[in-house]
Amino acid sequence: MPGIDAVLRRAVDGGAVPGVVAMAADRSGTTYQGAFGRRDLDAAAPMTLDTVFWIASMTKAITSVAAMQLVEEQRLDLDAPLGPLLPHLAAPQVLEGFDEAGAPVLRPARQPVTLRRLLTHTAGFTYNTWNPEMGRYMAASGLLAPRSGKLEALRAPLVFDPGERWEYSIATDWVGQAVEAASGERLEHYVRDRILAPLGMVDSGFVPGPAQQARRARVHQRAADGSLMPIDFTLPENPEFYGGGGGLLSTGPDYLCFLRMLLNGGTLDGVQVLRPETVAEMGRNQIGALDFRPLRSAMPAMSNDCDPFPGMACKWGLGFLINGADVPGRRAAGSLAWAGLGNTWFWLDPRSGIAGLLLTQILPFADAAVLDVFAAFETAVYAGRAG
């Protein structure tokens, strides 16, 4: 597909991205793969298909699949209160505000935290990246961010009652804790043995080996003038917990295997990861009359505002954003998608039978230049299929 090559090459040559990996597939296999540019603007190593990326919140889809395996096995229940399994969630507190001295004001939550609410970001949790009140709470209490790898970081209060609204959050880190409690295994081992290894995702995991570390793409920071600078951005080496919401590293080919498994109803190359009815349920609206709320940045160095489809009512499934209408020239209504903080993006279109991803390593999230490239790439994928 030379048209797609041209889109990606222009992005690199024009300085929009240091390097990029992009891939697409249908139900029968890979339909496009390309790697352009460099892994690091300070080094000569070229971007290659097997370059390893920190995929951040693209981890959430994999953790959600892990949880749904345990739902299938009746070791987790979507709608039972999680307090008996995870004691910290037995009596959750809601942050109502701050008193005159600046101390947090908390009250008991009026509804329980359940697995369905965690998977749909309706449990009441948030991220300080997009919620200034949580940032204020963390400053007042000394609470650490989840990327610290400290279990204490998960002891955050809710910012609304469970079921009240949708808000992007640390909830999938708690899903990872539920997977550990129900399975009796550390999350990194469960995910490796039940998802990554069966699908042949040999370059994916929470802990990169020497071979993967040697192929890591470096994170770059976008300055106000649009220029890019390599930065040192590391994850904790020996965390107390591996984040189900954002701790995985992966490659384009590996993650495409995961997307193709979902596109094929839970099975890839004879390996069943989920039942077809489970995959279908994950792709349905699970938040009823609630809507996805655009992310409004409270930390400009980490994220821009993010509204993937302005003016469109979008929903959330069991782990995925669901667009409510067709996107002209691109994905159909009812497609599933999400992204990672370092500007890694994917979509899965069951109606058209197409999935794709675009991987870079740039902060802040929702980089306008990357989003333009992603839209052009996706449009070219559908145009190539039509042609």
Short mmCIF file of the C-alpha atoms (twelve columns), coordinates in Angstrom:
data_MODEL
# 
_entry.id   MODEL 
# 
loop_
_atom_site.group_PDB 
_atom_site.id 
_atom_site.type_symbol 
_atom_site.label_atom_id 
_atom_site.label_alt_id 
_atom_site.label_comp_id 
_atom_site.label_asym_id 
_atom_site.label_seq_id 
_atom_site.Cartn_x 
_atom_site.Cartn_y 
_atom_site.Cartn_z 
_atom_site.pdbx_PDB_model_num 
ATOM 1   C CA . MET A 1   0.000   0.000   0.000  1 
ATOM 2   C CA . PRO A 2   2.252   2.816   -1.230 1 
ATOM 3   C CA . GLY A 3   -0.330  5.440   -0.231 1 
ATOM 4   C CA . ILE A 4   0.039   4.474   3.417  1 
ATOM 5   C CA . ASP A 5   3.825   4.467   3.137  1 
ATOM 6   C CA . ALA A 6   3.642   8.019   1.813  1 
ATOM 7   C CA . VAL A 7   1.466   9.171   4.750  1 
ATOM 8   C CA . LEU A 8   3.914   7.803   7.308  1 
ATOM 9   C CA . ARG A 9   7.042   8.915   5.477  1 
ATOM 10  C CA . ARG A 10  5.705   12.471  5.255  1 
ATOM 11  C CA . ALA A 11  5.063   12.443  9.008  1 
ATOM 12  C CA . VAL A 12  8.704   11.565  9.680  1 
ATOM 13  C CA . ASP A 13  10.226  13.799  7.001  1 
ATOM 14  C CA . GLY A 14  8.098   16.742  8.149  1 
ATOM 15  C CA . GLY A 15  9.153   16.328  11.774 1 
ATOM 16  C CA . ALA A 16  5.706   15.401  13.078 1 
ATOM 17  C CA . VAL A 17  7.143   12.268  14.704 1 
ATOM 18  C CA . PRO A 18  10.707  10.953  15.217 1 
ATOM 19  C CA . GLY A 19  9.586   7.499   14.161 1 
ATOM 20  C CA . VAL A 20  6.414   5.480   13.799 1 
ATOM 21  C CA . VAL A 21  5.193   1.904   13.463 1 
ATOM 22  C CA . ALA A 22  1.775   1.354   11.908 1 
ATOM 23  C CA . MET A 23  -0.057  -1.870  11.124 1 
ATOM 24  C CA . ALA A 24  -3.494  -2.996  9.989  1 
ATOM 25  C CA . ALA A 25  -5.252  -6.329  9.668  1 
ATOM 26  C CA . ASP A 26  -8.476  -7.996  8.682  1 
ATOM 27  C CA . ARG A 27  -9.815  -11.257 10.056 1 
ATOM 28  C CA . SER A 28  -7.497  -13.341 7.880  1 
ATOM 29  C CA . GLY A 29  -4.218  -11.602 8.659  1 
ATOM 30  C CA . THR A 30  -2.022  -8.544  8.406  1 
ATOM 31  C CA . THR A 31  -2.883  -6.219  5.539  1 
ATOM 32  C CA . TYR A 32  -0.330  -3.471  6.162  1 
ATOM 33  C CA . GLN A 33  2.857   -2.998  8.148  1 
ATOM 34  C CA . GLY A 34  5.338   -0.165  8.064  1 
ATOM 35  C CA . ALA A 35  8.104   1.380   10.172 1 
ATOM 36  C CA . PHE A 36  9.630   4.792   9.435  1 
ATOM 37  C CA . GLY A 37  12.065  7.161   11.092 1 
ATOM 38  C CA . ARG A 38  14.168  6.568   14.205 1 
ATOM 39  C CA . ARG A 39  13.613  5.173   17.669 1 
ATOM 40  C CA . ASP A 40  15.496  8.067   19.217 1 
ATOM 41  C CA . LEU A 41  16.341  11.490  17.779 1 
ATOM 42  C CA . ASP A 42  19.689  11.296  19.599 1 
ATOM 43  C CA . ALA A 43  20.633  7.958   18.033 1 
ATOM 44  C CA . ALA A 44  20.909  6.410   14.600 1 
ATOM 45  C CA . ALA A 45  18.878  3.257   15.316 1 
ATOM 46  C CA . PRO A 46  16.058  3.050   12.783 1 
ATOM 47  C CA . MET A 47  12.469  2.401   13.747 1 
ATOM 48  C CA . THR A 48  11.689  -1.235  12.938 1 
ATOM 49  C CA . LEU A 49  8.579   -3.353  13.158 1 
ATOM 50  C CA . ASP A 50  9.961   -5.112  16.232 1 
ATOM 51  C CA . THR A 51  10.669  -1.869  18.113 1 
ATOM 52  C CA . VAL A 52  9.400   -2.117  21.698 1 
ATOM 53  C CA . PHE A 53  7.027   0.595   22.962 1 
ATOM 54  C CA . TRP A 54  5.633   1.438   26.359 1 
ATOM 55  C CA . ILE A 55  1.969   1.037   25.415 1 
ATOM 56  C CA . ALA A 56  0.641   2.567   28.665 1 
ATOM 57  C CA . SER A 57  -3.170  2.481   28.684 1 
ATOM 58  C CA . MET A 58  -3.331  0.073   25.755 1 
ATOM 59  C CA . THR A 59  -2.591  -2.309  28.644 1 
ATOM 60  C CA . LYS A 60  -6.179  -1.747  29.815 1 
ATOM 61  C CA . ALA A 61  -7.674  -3.833  27.006 1 
ATOM 62  C CA . ILE A 62  -5.419  -6.777  27.885 1 
ATOM 63  C CA . THR A 63  -6.190  -6.524  31.608 1 
ATOM 64  C CA . SER A 64  -9.894  -6.340  30.760 1 
ATOM 65  C CA . VAL A 65  -9.595  -9.563  28.750 1 
ATOM 66  C CA . ALA A 66  -7.842  -11.195 31.727 1 
ATOM 67  C CA . ALA A 67  -10.738 -10.222 33.984 1 
ATOM 68  C CA . MET A 68  -13.318 -11.496 31.518 1 
ATOM 69  C CA . GLN A 69  -11.562 -14.872 31.355 1 
ATOM 70  C CA . LEU A 70  -12.138 -15.138 35.099 1 
ATOM 71  C CA . VAL A 71  -15.759 -14.042 34.655 1 
ATOM 72  C CA . GLU A 72  -16.173 -16.901 32.160 1 
ATOM 73  C CA . GLU A 73  -14.717 -19.263 34.751 1 
ATOM 74  C CA . GLN A 74  -17.039 -17.827 37.433 1 
ATOM 75  C CA . ARG A 75  -14.081 -16.762 39.553 1 
ATOM 76  C CA . LEU A 76  -15.111 -13.106 39.149 1 
ATOM 77  C CA . ASP A 77  -18.608 -11.615 39.015 1 
ATOM 78  C CA . LEU A 78  -19.281 -8.454  37.021 1 
ATOM 79  C CA . ASP A 79  -21.906 -7.086  39.406 1 
ATOM 80  C CA . ALA A 80  -21.017 -8.359  42.880 1 
ATOM 81  C CA . PRO A 81  -19.490 -5.838  45.310 1 
ATOM 82  C CA . LEU A 82  -15.707 -6.296  45.286 1 
ATOM 83  C CA . GLY A 83  -15.246 -5.537  48.979 1 
ATOM 84  C CA . PRO A 84  -15.088 -9.202  50.052 1 
ATOM 85  C CA . LEU A 85  -12.325 -9.840  47.496 1 
ATOM 86  C CA . LEU A 86  -10.496 -6.513  47.819 1 
ATOM 87  C CA . PRO A 87  -10.902 -5.173  51.367 1 
ATOM 88  C CA . HIS A 88  -9.884  -1.617  50.460 1 
ATOM 89  C CA . LEU A 89  -12.987 -1.431  48.262 1 
ATOM 90  C CA . ALA A 90  -15.317 -2.618  51.044 1 
ATOM 91  C CA . ALA A 91  -16.057 0.888   52.336 1 
ATOM 92  C CA . PRO A 92  -14.922 3.367   49.679 1 
ATOM 93  C CA . GLN A 93  -14.808 7.064   50.489 1 
ATOM 94  C CA . VAL A 94  -15.841 9.907   48.175 1 
ATOM 95  C CA . LEU A 95  -13.872 13.167  48.037 1 
ATOM 96  C CA . GLU A 96  -16.450 15.937  48.489 1 
ATOM 97  C CA . GLY A 97  -14.025 18.859  48.587 1 
ATOM 98  C CA . PHE A 98  -11.689 20.587  51.006 1 
ATOM 99  C CA . ASP A 99  -12.278 22.467  54.232 1 
ATOM 100 C CA . GLU A 100 -11.068 25.997  54.967 1 
ATOM 101 C CA . ALA A 101 -7.688  24.675  56.060 1 
ATOM 102 C CA . GLY A 102 -7.280  22.776  52.790 1 
ATOM 103 C CA . ALA A 103 -7.850  19.323  54.325 1 
ATOM 104 C CA . PRO A 104 -9.792  16.806  52.217 1 
ATOM 105 C CA . VAL A 105 -13.449 16.228  53.135 1 
ATOM 106 C CA . LEU A 106 -14.528 12.609  52.644 1 
ATOM 107 C CA . ARG A 107 -17.807 10.713  53.043 1 
ATOM 108 C CA . PRO A 108 -18.851 7.071   52.551 1 
ATOM 109 C CA . ALA A 109 -19.835 6.078   49.016 1 
ATOM 110 C CA . ARG A 110 -23.542 5.405   48.473 1 
ATOM 111 C CA . GLN A 111 -23.018 2.493   46.054 1 
ATOM 112 C CA . PRO A 112 -20.548 -0.425  45.929 1 
ATOM 113 C CA . VAL A 113 -17.586 -0.753  43.602 1 
ATOM 114 C CA . THR A 114 -18.101 -3.654  41.189 1 
ATOM 115 C CA . LEU A 115 -16.006 -5.166  38.428 1 
ATOM 116 C CA . ARG A 116 -18.386 -3.830  35.751 1 
ATOM 117 C CA . ARG A 117 -18.006 -0.321  37.147 1 
ATOM 118 C CA . LEU A 118 -14.224 -0.665  37.193 1 
ATOM 119 C CA . LEU A 119 -14.117 -1.931  33.616 1 
ATOM 120 C CA . THR A 120 -16.349 0.931   32.457 1 
ATOM 121 C CA . HIS A 121 -14.695 3.766   34.455 1 
ATOM 122 C CA . THR A 122 -17.932 4.422   36.333 1 
ATOM 123 C CA . ALA A 123 -16.659 3.256   39.748 1 
ATOM 124 C CA . GLY A 124 -15.802 6.773   40.941 1 
ATOM 125 C CA . PHE A 125 -12.035 6.766   40.563 1 
ATOM 126 C CA . THR A 126 -10.107 9.301   38.477 1 
ATOM 127 C CA . TYR A 127 -6.596  10.324  37.346 1 
ATOM 128 C CA . ASN A 128 -4.875  13.464  38.574 1 
ATOM 129 C CA . THR A 129 -3.705  13.957  34.962 1 
ATOM 130 C CA . TRP A 130 -7.240  15.037  34.041 1 
ATOM 131 C CA . ASN A 131 -8.814  15.873  37.410 1 
ATOM 132 C CA . PRO A 132 -7.391  18.865  39.316 1 
ATOM 133 C CA . GLU A 133 -9.286  17.958  42.495 1 
ATOM 134 C CA . MET A 134 -7.403  14.664  42.662 1 
ATOM 135 C CA . GLY A 135 -4.164  16.556  42.084 1 
ATOM 136 C CA . ARG A 136 -5.045  18.774  45.038 1 
ATOM 137 C CA . TYR A 137 -5.887  15.717  47.153 1 
ATOM 138 C CA . MET A 138 -2.558  14.085  46.290 1 
ATOM 139 C CA . ALA A 139 -0.676  17.254  47.222 1 
ATOM 140 C CA . ALA A 140 -2.528  17.495  50.545 1 
ATOM 141 C CA . SER A 141 -2.271  13.820  51.474 1 
ATOM 142 C CA . GLY A 142 1.060   12.806  49.946 1 
ATOM 143 C CA . LEU A 143 -0.650  10.111  47.866 1 
ATOM 144 C CA . LEU A 144 1.638   8.796   45.132 1 
ATOM 145 C CA . ALA A 145 0.740   8.409   41.466 1 
ATOM 146 C CA . PRO A 146 0.002   4.864   40.198 1 
ATOM 147 C CA . ARG A 147 3.087   4.985   37.957 1 
ATOM 148 C CA . SER A 148 5.151   4.905   41.175 1 
ATOM 149 C CA . GLY A 149 4.444   1.182   41.379 1 
ATOM 150 C CA . LYS A 150 3.552   1.527   45.077 1 
ATOM 151 C CA . LEU A 151 0.366   -0.179  46.278 1 
ATOM 152 C CA . GLU A 152 -0.305  2.850   48.434 1 
ATOM 153 C CA . ALA A 153 -0.954  4.779   45.207 1 
ATOM 154 C CA . LEU A 154 -4.178  2.815   44.659 1 
ATOM 155 C CA . ARG A 155 -5.628  3.941   47.998 1 
ATOM 156 C CA . ALA A 156 -7.187  6.993   46.391 1 
ATOM 157 C CA . PRO A 157 -10.701 8.109   47.286 1 
ATOM 158 C CA . LEU A 158 -13.479 8.199   44.739 1 
ATOM 159 C CA . VAL A 159 -14.526 11.557  43.282 1 
ATOM 160 C CA . PHE A 160 -18.166 10.580  42.706 1 
ATOM 161 C CA . ASP A 161 -20.521 7.796   43.735 1 
ATOM 162 C CA . PRO A 162 -20.182 4.534   41.774 1 
ATOM 163 C CA . GLY A 163 -22.480 4.494   38.756 1 
ATOM 164 C CA . GLU A 164 -23.027 8.257   38.729 1 
ATOM 165 C CA . ARG A 165 -20.945 9.164   35.661 1 
ATOM 166 C CA . TRP A 166 -18.077 8.131   33.390 1 
ATOM 167 C CA . GLU A 167 -14.589 9.409   34.210 1 
ATOM 168 C CA . TYR A 168 -11.278 8.015   33.000 1 
ATOM 169 C CA . SER A 169 -9.435  6.564   35.935 1 
ATOM 170 C CA . ILE A 170 -7.114  4.220   37.777 1 
ATOM 171 C CA . ALA A 171 -9.983  1.701   37.834 1 
ATOM 172 C CA . THR A 172 -8.185  -0.772  35.551 1 
ATOM 173 C CA . ASP A 173 -5.299  -0.929  38.021 1 
ATOM 174 C CA . TRP A 174 -7.935  -2.182  40.464 1 
ATOM 175 C CA . VAL A 175 -9.128  -4.658  37.819 1 
ATOM 176 C CA . GLY A 176 -5.569  -5.987  37.843 1 
ATOM 177 C CA . GLN A 177 -5.787  -6.358  41.615 1 
ATOM 178 C CA . ALA A 178 -9.061  -8.272  41.210 1 
ATOM 179 C CA . VAL A 179 -7.395  -10.595 38.675 1 
ATOM 180 C CA . GLU A 180 -4.606  -11.274 41.173 1 
ATOM 181 C CA . ALA A 181 -7.002  -11.909 44.060 1 
ATOM 182 C CA . ALA A 182 -9.300  -14.202 42.064 1 
ATOM 183 C CA . SER A 183 -6.548  -16.155 40.314 1 
ATOM 184 C CA . GLY A 184 -3.988  -16.317 43.110 1 
ATOM 185 C CA . GLU A 185 -1.292  -15.190 40.655 1 
ATOM 186 C CA . ARG A 186 0.646   -11.990 40.156 1 
ATOM 187 C CA . LEU A 187 -0.818  -10.050 37.254 1 
ATOM 188 C CA . GLU A 188 2.348   -10.207 35.180 1 
ATOM 189 C CA . HIS A 189 2.387   -14.020 35.418 1 
ATOM 190 C CA . TYR A 190 -1.329  -14.418 34.728 1 
ATOM 191 C CA . VAL A 191 -1.237  -12.161 31.669 1 
ATOM 192 C CA . ARG A 192 1.898   -13.867 30.352 1 
ATOM 193 C CA . ASP A 193 0.527   -17.393 30.758 1 
ATOM 194 C CA . ARG A 194 -3.103  -16.837 29.751 1 
ATOM 195 C CA . ILE A 195 -2.884  -14.156 27.030 1 
ATOM 196 C CA . LEU A 196 0.596   -13.168 25.818 1 
ATOM 197 C CA . ALA A 197 2.199   -16.607 25.455 1 
ATOM 198 C CA . PRO A 198 -0.844  -18.329 23.899 1 
ATOM 199 C CA . LEU A 199 -1.082  -15.560 21.293 1 
ATOM 200 C CA . GLY A 200 2.652   -15.663 20.524 1 
ATOM 201 C CA . MET A 201 3.214   -12.133 21.856 1 
ATOM 202 C CA . VAL A 202 6.856   -12.903 22.602 1 
ATOM 203 C CA . ASP A 203 8.023   -9.273  22.867 1 
ATOM 204 C CA . SER A 204 5.273   -8.163  25.263 1 
ATOM 205 C CA . GLY A 205 5.320   -8.019  29.036 1 
ATOM 206 C CA . PHE A 206 5.628   -5.895  32.128 1 
ATOM 207 C CA . VAL A 207 9.360   -6.633  32.445 1 
ATOM 208 C CA . PRO A 208 11.441  -6.295  29.263 1 
ATOM 209 C CA . GLY A 209 14.268  -8.776  28.809 1 
ATOM 210 C CA . PRO A 210 17.649  -7.695  27.398 1 
ATOM 211 C CA . ALA A 211 16.503  -8.322  23.807 1 
ATOM 212 C CA . GLN A 212 13.420  -6.159  24.250 1 
ATOM 213 C CA . GLN A 213 15.296  -3.450  26.152 1 
ATOM 214 C CA . ALA A 214 17.755  -3.142  23.270 1 
ATOM 215 C CA . ARG A 215 14.865  -2.371  20.909 1 
ATOM 216 C CA . ARG A 216 13.053  0.198   23.061 1 
ATOM 217 C CA . ALA A 217 11.831  3.415   21.474 1 
ATOM 218 C CA . ARG A 218 12.745  6.490   23.494 1 
ATOM 219 C CA . VAL A 219 10.083  8.863   24.772 1 
ATOM 220 C CA . HIS A 220 10.155  12.395  23.311 1 
ATOM 221 C CA . GLN A 221 8.595   15.568  24.697 1 
ATOM 222 C CA . ARG A 222 6.792   18.056  22.442 1 
ATOM 223 C CA . ALA A 223 7.781   21.651  23.224 1 
ATOM 224 C CA . ALA A 224 5.477   24.635  22.833 1 
ATOM 225 C CA . ASP A 225 7.117   25.502  19.506 1 
ATOM 226 C CA . GLY A 226 6.343   22.020  18.177 1 
ATOM 227 C CA . SER A 227 9.889   20.699  18.385 1 
ATOM 228 C CA . LEU A 228 10.670  17.294  19.873 1 
ATOM 229 C CA . MET A 229 13.306  16.495  22.483 1 
ATOM 230 C CA . PRO A 230 14.268  13.008  23.761 1 
ATOM 231 C CA . ILE A 231 13.674  12.688  27.509 1 
ATOM 232 C CA . ASP A 232 14.438  10.147  30.199 1 
ATOM 233 C CA . PHE A 233 11.155  8.470   31.074 1 
ATOM 234 C CA . THR A 234 11.365  5.263   33.067 1 
ATOM 235 C CA . LEU A 235 8.991   2.896   34.821 1 
ATOM 236 C CA . PRO A 236 9.843   1.487   38.270 1 
ATOM 237 C CA . GLU A 237 12.106  -1.566  37.961 1 
ATOM 238 C CA . ASN A 238 10.808  -3.514  40.972 1 
ATOM 239 C CA . PRO A 239 7.285   -2.207  41.630 1 
ATOM 240 C CA . GLU A 240 5.050   -3.511  44.375 1 
ATOM 241 C CA . PHE A 241 2.404   -4.092  41.719 1 
ATOM 242 C CA . TYR A 242 2.322   -4.080  37.942 1 
ATOM 243 C CA . GLY A 243 -0.280  -1.674  36.653 1 
ATOM 244 C CA . GLY A 244 -3.180  -3.300  34.874 1 
ATOM 245 C CA . GLY A 245 -3.978  0.182   33.659 1 
ATOM 246 C CA . GLY A 246 -0.695  1.025   32.015 1 
ATOM 247 C CA . GLY A 247 2.387   -1.097  32.686 1 
ATOM 248 C CA . LEU A 248 2.905   -3.189  29.556 1 
ATOM 249 C CA . LEU A 249 5.514   -2.944  26.825 1 
ATOM 250 C CA . SER A 250 4.776   -4.396  23.409 1 
ATOM 251 C CA . THR A 251 5.443   -4.222  19.678 1 
ATOM 252 C CA . GLY A 252 3.229   -3.557  16.687 1 
ATOM 253 C CA . PRO A 253 3.122   -7.197  15.518 1 
ATOM 254 C CA . ASP A 254 2.410   -8.455  19.039 1 
ATOM 255 C CA . TYR A 255 -0.440  -6.064  19.734 1 
ATOM 256 C CA . LEU A 256 -1.920  -6.709  16.299 1 
ATOM 257 C CA . CYS A 257 -2.162  -10.394 17.291 1 
ATOM 258 C CA . PHE A 258 -4.216  -9.330  20.299 1 
ATOM 259 C CA . LEU A 259 -6.497  -7.175  18.130 1 
ATOM 260 C CA . ARG A 260 -6.914  -9.961  15.566 1 
ATOM 261 C CA . MET A 261 -7.919  -12.341 18.369 1 
ATOM 262 C CA . LEU A 262 -10.719 -9.949  19.314 1 
ATOM 263 C CA . LEU A 263 -11.649 -9.357  15.672 1 
ATOM 264 C CA . ASN A 264 -12.069 -13.131 15.330 1 
ATOM 265 C CA . GLY A 265 -14.332 -13.481 18.356 1 
ATOM 266 C CA . GLY A 266 -11.718 -14.496 20.910 1 
ATOM 267 C CA . THR A 267 -9.708  -17.031 18.921 1 
ATOM 268 C CA . LEU A 268 -6.499  -16.667 16.900 1 
ATOM 269 C CA . ASP A 269 -4.795  -19.436 14.939 1 
ATOM 270 C CA . GLY A 270 -6.713  -22.113 16.820 1 
ATOM 271 C CA . VAL A 271 -6.029  -20.635 20.280 1 
ATOM 272 C CA . GLN A 272 -9.139  -19.557 22.165 1 
ATOM 273 C CA . VAL A 273 -8.608  -16.739 24.660 1 
ATOM 274 C CA . LEU A 274 -12.264 -15.777 25.151 1 
ATOM 275 C CA . ARG A 275 -15.641 -17.070 24.042 1 
ATOM 276 C CA . PRO A 276 -17.285 -15.236 21.123 1 
ATOM 277 C CA . GLU A 277 -20.206 -14.135 23.294 1 
ATOM 278 C CA . THR A 278 -17.779 -12.623 25.815 1 
ATOM 279 C CA . VAL A 279 -16.005 -10.617 23.126 1 
ATOM 280 C CA . ALA A 280 -19.359 -9.424  21.789 1 
ATOM 281 C CA . GLU A 281 -20.405 -8.319  25.291 1 
ATOM 282 C CA . MET A 282 -17.161 -6.399  25.781 1 
ATOM 283 C CA . GLY A 283 -17.989 -4.418  22.643 1 
ATOM 284 C CA . ARG A 284 -21.500 -3.387  23.722 1 
ATOM 285 C CA . ASN A 285 -22.453 -0.165  25.490 1 
ATOM 286 C CA . GLN A 286 -22.114 -0.920  29.206 1 
ATOM 287 C CA . ILE A 287 -22.803 2.560   30.597 1 
ATOM 288 C CA . GLY A 288 -26.425 2.999   29.500 1 
ATOM 289 C CA . ALA A 289 -27.472 6.628   29.254 1 
ATOM 290 C CA . LEU A 290 -24.099 7.875   30.494 1 
ATOM 291 C CA . ASP A 291 -21.634 9.184   27.915 1 
ATOM 292 C CA . PHE A 292 -17.875 9.167   27.502 1 
ATOM 293 C CA . ARG A 293 -16.573 12.506  28.763 1 
ATOM 294 C CA . PRO A 294 -13.726 14.212  26.857 1 
ATOM 295 C CA . LEU A 295 -10.507 14.367  28.851 1 
ATOM 296 C CA . ARG A 296 -9.589  17.893  30.002 1 
ATOM 297 C CA . SER A 297 -5.937  18.167  30.930 1 
ATOM 298 C CA . ALA A 298 -4.883  19.149  34.431 1 
ATOM 299 C CA . MET A 299 -1.205  18.391  33.643 1 
ATOM 300 C CA . PRO A 300 -0.234  19.953  30.292 1 
ATOM 301 C CA . ALA A 301 3.217   18.331  30.285 1 
ATOM 302 C CA . MET A 302 1.580   14.895  30.351 1 
ATOM 303 C CA . SER A 303 -1.587  15.336  28.309 1 
ATOM 304 C CA . ASN A 304 -3.432  17.667  26.001 1 
ATOM 305 C CA . ASP A 305 -7.218  17.753  26.064 1 
ATOM 306 C CA . CYS A 306 -8.568  14.670  24.317 1 
ATOM 307 C CA . ASP A 307 -11.899 14.437  22.513 1 
ATOM 308 C CA . PRO A 308 -11.482 11.779  19.789 1 
ATOM 309 C CA . PHE A 309 -14.772 12.558  18.041 1 
ATOM 310 C CA . PRO A 310 -15.979 16.092  18.865 1 
ATOM 311 C CA . GLY A 311 -19.746 16.398  18.890 1 
ATOM 312 C CA . MET A 312 -20.291 12.628  18.759 1 
ATOM 313 C CA . ALA A 313 -21.908 10.780  21.672 1 
ATOM 314 C CA . CYS A 314 -19.567 7.926   22.549 1 
ATOM 315 C CA . LYS A 315 -20.021 5.041   24.961 1 
ATOM 316 C CA . TRP A 316 -17.793 2.595   26.833 1 
ATOM 317 C CA . GLY A 317 -17.786 -1.189  26.758 1 
ATOM 318 C CA . LEU A 318 -15.927 -3.581  29.033 1 
ATOM 319 C CA . GLY A 319 -12.551 -1.974  28.376 1 
ATOM 320 C CA . PHE A 320 -13.049 0.086   25.211 1 
ATOM 321 C CA . LEU A 321 -14.267 3.412   23.835 1 
ATOM 322 C CA . ILE A 322 -17.193 2.904   21.424 1 
ATOM 323 C CA . ASN A 323 -17.886 5.554   18.778 1 
ATOM 324 C CA . GLY A 324 -21.599 6.184   18.379 1 
ATOM 325 C CA . ALA A 325 -21.624 7.000   14.654 1 
ATOM 326 C CA . ASP A 326 -19.686 6.204   11.504 1 
ATOM 327 C CA . VAL A 327 -16.494 8.223   11.073 1 
ATOM 328 C CA . PRO A 328 -16.516 9.230   7.382  1 
ATOM 329 C CA . GLY A 329 -13.838 7.405   5.433  1 
ATOM 330 C CA . ARG A 330 -12.721 5.592   8.577  1 
ATOM 331 C CA . ARG A 331 -14.192 3.221   11.181 1 
ATOM 332 C CA . ALA A 332 -17.855 2.236   11.371 1 
ATOM 333 C CA . ALA A 333 -20.178 3.012   14.273 1 
ATOM 334 C CA . GLY A 334 -19.698 0.594   17.133 1 
ATOM 335 C CA . SER A 335 -15.947 0.286   16.670 1 
ATOM 336 C CA . LEU A 336 -13.737 -0.197  19.724 1 
ATOM 337 C CA . ALA A 337 -10.647 1.845   20.494 1 
ATOM 338 C CA . TRP A 338 -8.295  3.343   22.996 1 
ATOM 339 C CA . ALA A 339 -4.744  4.605   23.349 1 
ATOM 340 C CA . GLY A 340 -1.672  4.956   25.544 1 
ATOM 341 C CA . LEU A 341 -0.227  8.035   27.222 1 
ATOM 342 C CA . GLY A 342 2.861   8.015   24.988 1 
ATOM 343 C CA . ASN A 343 0.661   8.391   21.879 1 
ATOM 344 C CA . THR A 344 0.072   4.790   20.971 1 
ATOM 345 C CA . TRP A 345 -3.352  4.314   19.351 1 
ATOM 346 C CA . PHE A 346 -5.528  1.448   18.115 1 
ATOM 347 C CA . TRP A 347 -8.989  0.755   16.724 1 
ATOM 348 C CA . LEU A 348 -11.001 -2.404  16.145 1 
ATOM 349 C CA . ASP A 349 -13.922 -2.291  13.696 1 
ATOM 350 C CA . PRO A 350 -16.015 -5.475  13.963 1 
ATOM 351 C CA . ARG A 351 -18.531 -4.336  11.347 1 
ATOM 352 C CA . SER A 352 -15.905 -3.743  8.657  1 
ATOM 353 C CA . GLY A 353 -13.582 -6.491  9.885  1 
ATOM 354 C CA . ILE A 354 -10.592 -4.151  10.189 1 
ATOM 355 C CA . ALA A 355 -8.197  -3.375  13.041 1 
ATOM 356 C CA . GLY A 356 -5.179  -1.103  13.140 1 
ATOM 357 C CA . LEU A 357 -2.647  0.583   15.340 1 
ATOM 358 C CA . LEU A 358 -0.139  3.422   15.240 1 
ATOM 359 C CA . LEU A 359 2.737   3.570   17.721 1 
ATOM 360 C CA . THR A 360 4.964   6.496   18.658 1 
ATOM 361 C CA . GLN A 361 6.577   7.636   21.936 1 
ATOM 362 C CA . ILE A 362 5.686   11.282  22.448 1 
ATOM 363 C CA . LEU A 363 4.409   13.295  25.397 1 
ATOM 364 C CA . PRO A 364 2.036   14.946  26.022 1 
ATOM 365 C CA . PHE A 365 -0.821  12.563  25.213 1 
ATOM 366 C CA . ALA A 366 -3.265  13.364  22.399 1 
ATOM 367 C CA . ASP A 367 -0.532  15.094  20.408 1 
ATOM 368 C CA . ALA A 368 -2.209  16.980  17.552 1 
ATOM 369 C CA . ALA A 369 0.425   16.001  14.991 1 
ATOM 370 C CA . VAL A 370 0.161   12.307  15.906 1 
ATOM 371 C CA . LEU A 371 -3.629  12.424  15.789 1 
ATOM 372 C CA . ASP A 372 -3.437  13.893  12.285 1 
ATOM 373 C CA . VAL A 373 -1.118  11.089  11.207 1 
ATOM 374 C CA . PHE A 374 -3.353  8.481   12.836 1 
ATOM 375 C CA . ALA A 375 -6.438  9.825   11.043 1 
ATOM 376 C CA . ALA A 376 -4.589  9.909   7.707  1 
ATOM 377 C CA . PHE A 377 -3.288  6.375   8.264  1 
ATOM 378 C CA . GLU A 378 -6.712  5.004   9.150  1 
ATOM 379 C CA . THR A 379 -8.295  6.755   6.166  1 
ATOM 380 C CA . ALA A 380 -5.646  5.290   3.866  1 
ATOM 381 C CA . VAL A 381 -6.256  1.791   5.262  1 
ATOM 382 C CA . TYR A 382 -9.979  1.974   4.416  1 
ATOM 383 C CA . ALA A 383 -9.292  3.584   1.039  1 
ATOM 384 C CA . GLY A 384 -6.812  0.836   0.209  1 
ATOM 385 C CA . ARG A 385 -9.361  -1.812  1.066  1 
ATOM 386 C CA . ALA A 386 -12.023 -0.115  -1.032 1 
ATOM 387 C CA . GLY A 387 -9.595  0.099   -3.922 1 
# 
